[in-house]
Amino acid sequence: MKLLDQNTSEYFKVPAEVLMEQAAGSFVRELFSLKKDMKRVLVVCGMGNNGADGIAAARLLNQAGVFASVFSVGQTQGESKLHKLQMEIYRAYQMPQTSEISEDYDLIVDAVFGTGLSRSITGEIQTVLEAINECQNPYKVALDIASGISADTGEVLGTAFLADATITFSFAKIGQLFSPGYEYSGRLVVAPIGITKESFLDKKPKYAALTKEDLLSLPERKPNSNKGTYGKLLVIAGSEDMAGAAFFAAKSAYAAGCGIVKILTSENNRTILLDRLPEAIVAAYGKNPDQKRVIEEINWADAIVVGPGIGSSDSAKELLSLVMNNTSVPVVFDADALNLLSKDVDELLRPHVDYILTPHLGEMARLTGNAISYIKANLLETAQDFAAQYNVTCVLKDFHTVTAVPYGVSYVNLSGNNGMATAGSGDVLAGIIGSLLAQGLPAERAASLGVYIHGVSGDLAREKQGVIALMAEDIIDGLKMLSLKLDK
């Protein structure tokens, strides 16, 4: 954001003072949307540019008929030029200031530190933030970022403002999307202030998030087409009496638009799968898979999903080996396939086609040897390092799933909800990604878009079921609801 501020002012000739006024105006507009009935507002301002934004916002609130008072904190020797200017304007209007934190406000705004904070908060400012956090009655809003949260990591730097909502400028910050910064940010609102993608110039961000507009990149359904037009997906899933994983992966693949889905599974699962999903082709094997036939099925497919419910038997190991040694099409490795790979992860160093791995935290711990706590605290870096080391697309699943591609942009998913933490949800995701691969999307796009679609489908299911009752098949129903919305 520091670079974007600089580029906007120096390259596009928008003065910093103008950007600050636009930021304050946008903040106040969003504030009225969050809290329509506010009458008394306390704006706690530091001595830097974040504090200057807060002073400007307090002035605009007063001019809009809301009583807003500025509480200043910090050392004057650290005062920025823009802070000095905004305070001169504020005092010229003879607007309210205070030296007390109290419960006598409808709303408290935190404008102490912005995105540039890199040191721990101590002393007077720590005391002030802790006093604000102890206030029970006022609604609390952070200006741009909750003071004390690292914009880069989400780490709490000593102490931090605990916001009900954060109004951030131009783009969400990584530290607002991952714990503990996510919890301190509250509801996150991104407000435009005139800094746009043009200000990237030649330095693109490392991270991106998909939005509803990206749904337009789904494979087009052509008038003159047939089932073969939309790809053939082979789902290798379900050991003996483990039909559910195969069912969820295959059904979600169909719901995501795949033309033909074939399930390679244990003979014991044949009847239930044909009964529950007659649209699928079921190719079953007995105690030991027939290598020649498995290779024929592999050669039939346009994309492959391997792993859901296959277990860790010798047969499962053989199926995984046959896929890795014989396929010429993209592969999604999920669930048990990941656990088998973790026994000899260097197998991924061999030359291979496009691989997408979809581990949750436990599976990633087995693949990397790192503790779950470390992976959760370093989600982005873990996914990026793994993708680069093994030349794979890594979909590291968590509340905000990360999709990392080798030496490329990493995608942070913002769709979905905690009701999706349910058995079978991962099988549904694997099926969606496999479906998009079979329909011709490249691995990076199939993975990132598949994760986003999976979350949106879960959000639609939540509207119908609520988070407690939400189940994997409800996510597939949500996928169908999304399809209906897209048709309209």
C-alpha positions as CSV (number, residue, x, y, z in Angstrom):
1,M,0.0,0.0,0.0
2,K,2.9,2.3,0.6
3,L,4.1,1.7,-2.9
4,L,0.6,2.2,-4.3
5,D,0.2,5.5,-2.4
6,Q,3.6,6.6,-3.9
7,N,2.7,5.5,-7.4
8,T,-0.6,7.2,-7.4
9,S,0.9,10.5,-6.2
10,E,4.1,10.5,-8.2
11,Y,3.1,8.7,-11.5
12,F,-0.6,9.6,-11.7
13,K,-0.1,13.0,-10.1
14,V,-2.8,12.7,-7.5
15,P,-1.7,14.7,-4.5
16,A,-1.4,12.9,-1.1
17,E,-3.8,15.5,0.4
18,V,-6.4,14.6,-2.2
19,L,-6.1,10.8,-1.5
20,M,-6.5,11.5,2.2
21,E,-9.7,13.5,1.7
22,Q,-11.0,10.7,-0.6
23,A,-10.1,8.1,2.1
24,A,-11.8,10.1,4.9
25,G,-14.9,10.6,2.7
26,S,-15.1,7.0,1.8
27,F,-14.6,5.9,5.4
28,V,-17.4,8.1,6.6
29,R,-19.8,6.9,3.9
30,E,-19.1,3.3,4.9
31,L,-19.4,4.2,8.6
32,F,-23.0,5.5,8.0
33,S,-23.8,2.2,6.4
34,L,-22.5,0.3,9.4
35,K,-24.0,2.4,12.1
36,K,-26.9,4.5,10.9
37,D,-28.0,5.7,14.3
38,M,-24.7,7.0,15.6
39,K,-24.8,10.4,17.4
40,R,-21.6,10.5,19.4
41,V,-18.2,9.3,18.0
42,L,-14.8,9.1,19.5
43,V,-11.9,9.0,17.0
44,V,-8.6,7.9,18.6
45,C,-5.8,9.2,16.4
46,G,-2.1,8.5,16.3
47,M,0.5,10.9,15.0
48,G,1.0,9.4,11.6
49,N,-1.0,9.4,8.4
50,N,-3.5,6.9,9.8
51,G,-4.2,9.4,12.6
52,A,-4.5,12.2,9.9
53,D,-7.1,10.1,8.1
54,G,-9.0,9.8,11.5
55,I,-8.9,13.6,12.0
56,A,-10.2,14.2,8.5
57,A,-13.0,11.7,9.1
58,A,-13.9,13.4,12.4
59,R,-14.2,16.7,10.7
60,L,-16.5,15.2,8.0
61,L,-18.6,13.6,10.7
62,N,-19.0,16.9,12.5
63,Q,-20.0,18.6,9.3
64,A,-22.6,15.8,8.7
65,G,-24.2,16.6,12.0
66,V,-22.6,13.8,14.1
67,F,-20.8,14.9,17.3
68,A,-17.2,13.6,16.8
69,S,-14.3,14.2,19.2
70,V,-10.6,13.5,18.5
71,F,-8.5,11.8,21.1
72,S,-4.8,12.2,20.3
73,V,-2.2,9.7,21.4
74,G,1.5,9.4,20.7
75,Q,4.6,11.6,20.7
76,T,4.4,14.9,18.8
77,Q,8.0,14.5,17.6
78,G,6.8,11.6,15.4
79,E,4.0,13.7,13.8
80,S,3.7,13.4,10.0
81,K,3.2,16.4,7.7
82,L,-0.3,15.3,6.8
83,H,-1.2,14.9,10.4
84,K,0.0,18.4,11.2
85,L,-2.1,19.7,8.2
86,Q,-5.2,17.9,9.2
87,M,-5.0,19.0,12.8
88,E,-4.5,22.6,11.7
89,I,-7.7,22.3,9.6
90,Y,-9.6,20.6,12.4
91,R,-8.6,23.3,15.0
92,A,-9.4,26.1,12.6
93,Y,-13.0,24.7,12.5
94,Q,-12.8,24.6,16.3
95,M,-14.1,21.1,16.4
96,P,-14.1,18.9,19.6
97,Q,-11.1,17.2,21.2
98,T,-10.9,15.2,24.3
99,S,-8.4,13.6,26.6
100,E,-10.7,10.8,28.0
101,I,-11.8,7.4,26.9
102,S,-15.3,6.6,28.1
103,E,-18.4,4.6,27.4
104,D,-20.3,7.7,26.5
105,Y,-20.1,7.2,22.8
106,D,-22.1,5.2,20.2
107,L,-19.0,4.4,18.3
108,I,-15.2,4.5,18.7
109,V,-12.9,4.7,15.7
110,D,-9.3,3.4,15.9
111,A,-7.0,5.5,13.8
112,V,-3.8,5.0,15.8
113,F,-1.6,2.9,13.5
114,G,-1.9,2.0,9.8
115,T,-0.5,-0.8,7.6
116,G,3.1,0.2,8.1
117,L,3.3,-0.9,11.7
118,S,6.2,-3.4,12.2
119,R,7.1,-3.0,16.0
120,S,5.3,-4.1,19.1
121,I,3.0,-1.6,20.8
122,T,4.0,-0.6,24.3
123,G,3.6,2.2,26.9
124,E,0.9,4.8,26.6
125,I,-0.5,3.6,23.3
126,Q,-0.8,0.0,24.7
127,T,-2.7,1.4,27.7
128,V,-5.1,3.4,25.5
129,L,-5.9,0.4,23.2
130,E,-6.5,-1.8,26.2
131,A,-8.8,0.8,27.7
132,I,-10.8,1.0,24.4
133,N,-11.0,-2.8,24.3
134,E,-12.5,-2.8,27.8
135,C,-15.3,-0.4,26.7
136,Q,-18.5,-2.5,26.4
137,N,-21.1,-0.2,24.9
138,P,-19.6,1.6,21.9
139,Y,-19.4,-0.1,18.5
140,K,-15.8,-0.3,17.4
141,V,-14.4,0.4,13.9
142,A,-10.8,0.3,12.8
143,L,-9.8,2.8,10.1
144,D,-7.8,0.8,7.4
145,I,-6.5,-1.8,9.9
146,A,-6.9,-2.6,13.5
147,S,-3.9,-1.0,15.3
148,G,-1.4,-3.6,16.5
149,I,-2.1,-6.1,13.7
150,S,0.6,-6.8,11.2
151,A,-0.7,-6.1,7.7
152,D,1.6,-8.7,6.3
153,T,1.0,-11.7,8.6
154,G,-2.0,-11.0,10.9
155,E,0.3,-11.2,13.9
156,V,-0.6,-9.3,17.0
157,L,2.2,-6.8,17.7
158,G,2.1,-6.7,21.5
159,T,-1.5,-5.6,21.8
160,A,-4.2,-4.8,19.3
161,F,-7.5,-3.0,18.8
162,L,-10.4,-5.5,18.8
163,A,-12.8,-4.2,16.1
164,D,-16.4,-5.0,15.4
165,A,-15.7,-3.9,11.8
166,T,-12.7,-2.6,9.8
167,I,-13.1,-0.3,6.9
168,T,-9.9,-0.8,4.8
169,F,-8.8,1.2,1.8
170,S,-8.6,0.0,-1.9
171,F,-7.6,-3.6,-1.2
172,A,-7.9,-6.1,1.7
173,K,-4.6,-6.8,3.5
174,I,-3.2,-10.3,4.0
175,G,-3.1,-9.7,7.8
176,Q,-6.8,-9.1,7.9
177,L,-7.5,-12.5,6.3
178,F,-5.5,-14.9,8.5
179,S,-5.6,-15.5,12.2
180,P,-5.3,-13.8,14.6
181,G,-5.7,-10.7,12.5
182,Y,-9.0,-12.0,11.0
183,E,-10.6,-12.2,14.5
184,Y,-9.4,-8.7,15.4
185,S,-10.7,-7.1,12.2
186,G,-14.4,-8.0,12.6
187,R,-16.5,-7.4,9.6
188,L,-14.2,-6.4,6.7
189,V,-15.3,-3.7,4.3
190,V,-13.1,-2.6,1.4
191,A,-13.7,1.1,0.5
192,P,-12.5,2.7,-2.7
193,I,-10.4,5.8,-2.4
194,G,-9.0,6.3,-5.9
195,I,-6.0,3.9,-5.7
196,T,-6.7,1.3,-8.3
197,K,-5.0,-1.6,-10.1
198,E,-3.4,0.9,-12.4
199,S,-1.1,1.9,-9.5
200,F,0.5,-1.5,-9.5
201,L,2.5,-0.3,-12.6
202,D,5.1,-3.1,-13.2
203,K,4.9,-4.7,-9.7
204,K,2.0,-7.0,-9.4
205,P,0.9,-8.3,-6.0
206,K,1.8,-11.8,-4.9
207,Y,-1.7,-12.6,-3.8
208,A,-5.2,-12.4,-5.3
209,A,-8.8,-13.3,-4.4
210,L,-11.5,-14.4,-6.9
211,T,-14.8,-12.6,-7.0
212,K,-18.2,-13.2,-8.5
213,E,-16.9,-11.7,-11.8
214,D,-14.6,-14.7,-12.1
215,L,-17.5,-17.0,-12.4
216,L,-17.8,-15.7,-16.0
217,S,-14.7,-17.7,-16.8
218,L,-16.5,-21.0,-16.3
219,P,-16.4,-23.1,-19.5
220,E,-19.1,-22.0,-21.9
221,R,-22.0,-24.3,-22.7
222,K,-22.2,-24.4,-26.5
223,P,-25.5,-24.8,-28.3
224,N,-24.1,-27.4,-30.7
225,S,-22.5,-29.8,-28.2
226,N,-22.7,-33.2,-26.6
227,K,-21.6,-34.9,-23.4
228,G,-18.1,-35.5,-24.9
229,T,-17.7,-31.7,-25.3
230,Y,-17.6,-31.2,-21.6
231,G,-14.9,-33.7,-20.7
232,K,-14.4,-37.2,-19.3
233,L,-13.4,-37.4,-15.6
234,L,-12.1,-40.6,-14.0
235,V,-12.7,-40.6,-10.2
236,I,-10.6,-43.3,-8.5
237,A,-12.2,-43.4,-5.1
238,G,-13.8,-45.6,-2.5
239,S,-12.2,-48.7,-1.0
240,E,-14.4,-51.6,0.2
241,D,-17.6,-50.2,1.8
242,M,-16.4,-46.6,1.4
243,A,-18.8,-45.5,-1.4
244,G,-19.6,-42.1,0.1
245,A,-16.3,-40.4,-0.9
246,A,-16.7,-41.7,-4.5
247,F,-20.3,-40.6,-4.6
248,F,-19.6,-37.0,-3.4
249,A,-16.7,-36.5,-5.8
250,A,-18.5,-37.9,-8.8
251,K,-21.8,-36.1,-8.2
252,S,-20.1,-32.8,-7.6
253,A,-18.2,-33.2,-10.8
254,Y,-21.4,-33.7,-12.7
255,A,-23.0,-30.7,-10.9
256,A,-19.9,-28.6,-11.9
257,G,-20.6,-29.3,-15.6
258,C,-18.5,-32.4,-16.5
259,G,-19.9,-34.4,-19.4
260,I,-19.0,-38.0,-18.4
261,V,-17.8,-39.2,-15.0
262,K,-16.5,-42.7,-14.5
263,I,-15.9,-44.1,-11.0
264,L,-13.1,-46.7,-10.5
265,T,-13.9,-48.3,-7.2
266,S,-14.1,-51.5,-5.2
267,E,-16.6,-54.0,-6.4
268,N,-18.4,-53.8,-3.0
269,N,-19.4,-50.2,-3.9
270,R,-20.9,-50.9,-7.3
271,T,-24.6,-51.4,-6.3
272,I,-24.9,-48.4,-4.0
273,L,-23.2,-46.1,-6.5
274,L,-25.4,-47.2,-9.4
275,D,-28.4,-46.8,-7.2
276,R,-27.4,-43.3,-5.8
277,L,-25.8,-41.9,-9.0
278,P,-27.0,-43.8,-12.1
279,E,-25.6,-41.0,-14.3
280,A,-22.0,-42.3,-13.5
281,I,-20.2,-45.1,-15.2
282,V,-18.9,-47.6,-12.5
283,A,-15.8,-49.5,-13.3
284,A,-15.2,-51.8,-10.3
285,Y,-12.3,-54.0,-9.4
286,G,-12.1,-57.0,-7.0
287,K,-9.5,-57.7,-4.3
288,N,-6.7,-56.6,-6.6
289,P,-7.0,-54.1,-9.5
290,D,-6.3,-55.4,-13.0
291,Q,-3.3,-53.3,-14.1
292,K,-4.1,-53.5,-17.8
293,R,-7.7,-52.4,-17.2
294,V,-6.7,-49.6,-14.9
295,I,-4.3,-48.2,-17.5
296,E,-7.1,-48.4,-20.1
297,E,-9.3,-46.3,-17.8
298,I,-6.5,-43.8,-17.2
299,N,-6.0,-43.4,-20.9
300,W,-9.8,-42.9,-21.4
301,A,-9.9,-39.8,-19.2
302,D,-9.4,-36.1,-19.8
303,A,-8.6,-35.6,-16.1
304,I,-8.3,-37.7,-13.0
305,V,-9.2,-37.4,-9.3
306,V,-7.5,-40.0,-7.2
307,G,-7.7,-40.6,-3.4
308,P,-11.0,-40.0,-1.7
309,G,-11.7,-43.1,0.5
310,I,-9.2,-45.4,-1.2
311,G,-7.5,-46.2,2.1
312,S,-3.9,-47.3,2.5
313,S,-3.9,-50.9,1.3
314,D,-1.6,-52.4,-1.2
315,S,-4.4,-52.0,-3.8
316,A,-4.6,-48.3,-3.0
317,K,-0.8,-48.0,-3.4
318,E,-0.9,-49.8,-6.7
319,L,-3.7,-47.6,-8.0
320,L,-1.8,-44.4,-7.1
321,S,1.4,-45.8,-8.7
322,L,-0.4,-46.7,-11.9
323,V,-1.8,-43.2,-12.2
324,M,1.5,-41.5,-11.6
325,N,3.4,-43.7,-14.0
326,N,0.8,-43.8,-16.9
327,T,-1.2,-40.6,-17.0
328,S,-0.8,-37.9,-19.6
329,V,-3.7,-35.8,-18.3
330,P,-4.0,-33.5,-15.2
331,V,-4.5,-35.2,-11.8
332,V,-6.1,-34.1,-8.6
333,F,-4.6,-35.9,-5.6
334,D,-6.9,-35.8,-2.5
335,A,-7.4,-37.5,0.9
336,D,-5.8,-41.0,1.0
337,A,-3.7,-40.3,-2.1
338,L,-2.0,-37.5,-0.1
339,N,-1.3,-39.8,2.9
340,L,0.2,-42.4,0.6
341,L,2.3,-39.7,-1.1
342,S,3.6,-38.5,2.3
343,K,5.4,-41.9,2.7
344,D,7.7,-40.9,-0.2
345,V,6.9,-37.3,-1.2
346,D,10.0,-37.1,-3.3
347,E,8.1,-39.1,-5.9
348,L,6.7,-35.7,-6.9
349,L,10.1,-34.5,-7.9
350,R,10.0,-36.8,-11.0
351,P,8.8,-35.2,-14.2
352,H,5.0,-35.1,-14.3
353,V,1.9,-33.7,-15.9
354,D,-0.1,-31.0,-14.1
355,Y,-0.7,-32.1,-10.5
356,I,-3.1,-30.5,-8.1
357,L,-2.8,-31.5,-4.4
358,T,-5.6,-30.6,-2.0
359,P,-4.3,-31.2,1.6
360,H,-6.0,-30.1,4.8
361,L,-3.7,-29.1,7.7
362,G,-3.2,-32.6,8.9
363,E,-2.3,-34.0,5.5
364,M,0.0,-31.1,4.9
365,A,1.8,-31.8,8.2
366,R,2.4,-35.4,6.9
367,L,3.6,-34.2,3.5
368,T,6.0,-31.6,4.9
369,G,7.0,-32.9,8.4
370,N,6.0,-29.6,9.9
371,A,3.7,-29.2,12.9
372,I,0.1,-28.2,12.2
373,S,0.5,-25.2,14.4
374,Y,3.4,-24.0,12.3
375,I,1.5,-24.6,9.0
376,K,-1.6,-22.7,10.3
377,A,0.6,-19.8,11.3
378,N,2.4,-19.8,7.9
379,L,-0.3,-20.9,5.5
380,L,0.8,-18.8,2.6
381,E,4.5,-19.6,2.8
382,T,3.9,-23.3,3.3
383,A,1.7,-23.6,0.3
384,Q,4.0,-21.5,-1.9
385,D,7.1,-23.3,-0.9
386,F,5.6,-26.7,-1.5
387,A,4.2,-25.7,-4.9
388,A,7.6,-24.4,-6.0
389,Q,9.6,-27.3,-4.6
390,Y,7.5,-30.0,-6.3
391,N,6.2,-28.1,-9.3
392,V,2.6,-28.7,-8.3
393,T,-0.5,-26.6,-7.6
394,C,-1.1,-26.8,-3.9
395,V,-4.6,-26.2,-2.5
396,L,-4.0,-25.9,1.2
397,K,-7.4,-26.1,2.9
398,D,-8.3,-24.0,5.9
399,F,-10.9,-21.3,6.7
400,H,-9.4,-19.1,4.0
401,T,-8.0,-21.8,1.7
402,V,-4.7,-20.9,-0.2
403,T,-4.1,-22.0,-3.8
404,A,-0.4,-21.7,-4.6
405,V,1.1,-22.3,-8.1
406,P,4.8,-22.7,-8.8
407,Y,6.4,-19.2,-8.9
408,G,3.1,-17.5,-9.6
409,V,0.3,-15.7,-7.9
410,S,-1.3,-17.3,-4.8
411,Y,-5.0,-17.1,-4.4
412,V,-6.6,-16.5,-1.0
413,N,-10.2,-17.8,-1.0
414,L,-12.8,-15.5,0.7
415,S,-16.0,-17.6,0.0
416,G,-17.4,-20.3,2.2
417,N,-18.4,-20.7,5.9
418,N,-17.8,-22.8,8.9
419,G,-20.7,-25.0,8.2
420,M,-18.6,-26.6,5.5
421,A,-16.4,-28.2,8.1
422,T,-18.2,-31.5,7.6
423,A,-17.4,-35.0,6.4
424,G,-17.4,-35.2,2.6
425,S,-16.8,-31.5,1.9
426,G,-13.3,-32.2,0.7
427,D,-14.5,-34.9,-1.7
428,V,-17.0,-32.4,-3.2
429,L,-14.1,-29.9,-3.7
430,A,-12.0,-32.5,-5.4
431,G,-14.8,-33.4,-7.7
432,I,-15.4,-29.7,-8.7
433,I,-11.7,-29.1,-9.5
434,G,-11.5,-32.4,-11.4
435,S,-14.6,-31.4,-13.4
436,L,-13.1,-28.0,-14.4
437,L,-9.9,-29.8,-15.4
438,A,-11.8,-32.2,-17.6
439,Q,-13.6,-29.3,-19.2
440,G,-10.3,-27.9,-20.3
441,L,-9.4,-25.2,-17.7
442,P,-5.7,-25.0,-16.9
443,A,-4.6,-26.4,-13.5
444,E,-4.1,-23.0,-11.9
445,R,-7.5,-21.7,-12.9
446,A,-9.3,-25.0,-12.2
447,A,-7.9,-25.1,-8.7
448,S,-8.5,-21.5,-7.7
449,L,-11.9,-21.2,-9.4
450,G,-12.9,-24.6,-8.0
451,V,-12.1,-23.5,-4.5
452,Y,-14.1,-20.3,-4.9
453,I,-17.1,-22.1,-6.4
454,H,-17.0,-24.7,-3.6
455,G,-17.2,-21.8,-1.1
456,V,-20.0,-20.0,-2.9
457,S,-22.0,-23.2,-3.1
458,G,-21.5,-23.7,0.6
459,D,-22.7,-20.1,1.2
460,L,-25.9,-20.8,-0.8
461,A,-26.4,-24.0,1.1
462,R,-26.0,-22.2,4.4
463,E,-28.9,-19.8,3.4
464,K,-31.1,-22.8,3.2
465,Q,-29.8,-25.1,5.9
466,G,-27.9,-23.0,8.4
467,V,-24.3,-23.8,9.5
468,I,-25.1,-26.5,12.1
469,A,-27.2,-28.8,9.8
470,L,-25.1,-28.3,6.6
471,M,-23.8,-31.5,5.0
472,A,-21.7,-32.4,2.0
473,E,-24.6,-33.1,-0.2
474,D,-26.1,-29.7,0.7
475,I,-23.0,-28.2,-0.9
476,I,-23.8,-30.0,-4.1
477,D,-27.3,-28.6,-3.9
478,G,-25.7,-25.2,-3.5
479,L,-23.7,-25.8,-6.6
480,K,-27.0,-26.5,-8.5
481,M,-28.4,-23.3,-7.1
482,L,-25.3,-21.4,-8.3
483,S,-25.8,-23.0,-11.8
484,L,-29.4,-21.7,-11.8
485,K,-28.3,-18.2,-10.8
486,L,-25.7,-18.2,-13.6
487,D,-28.3,-19.2,-16.1
488,K,-30.3,-16.2,-15.2
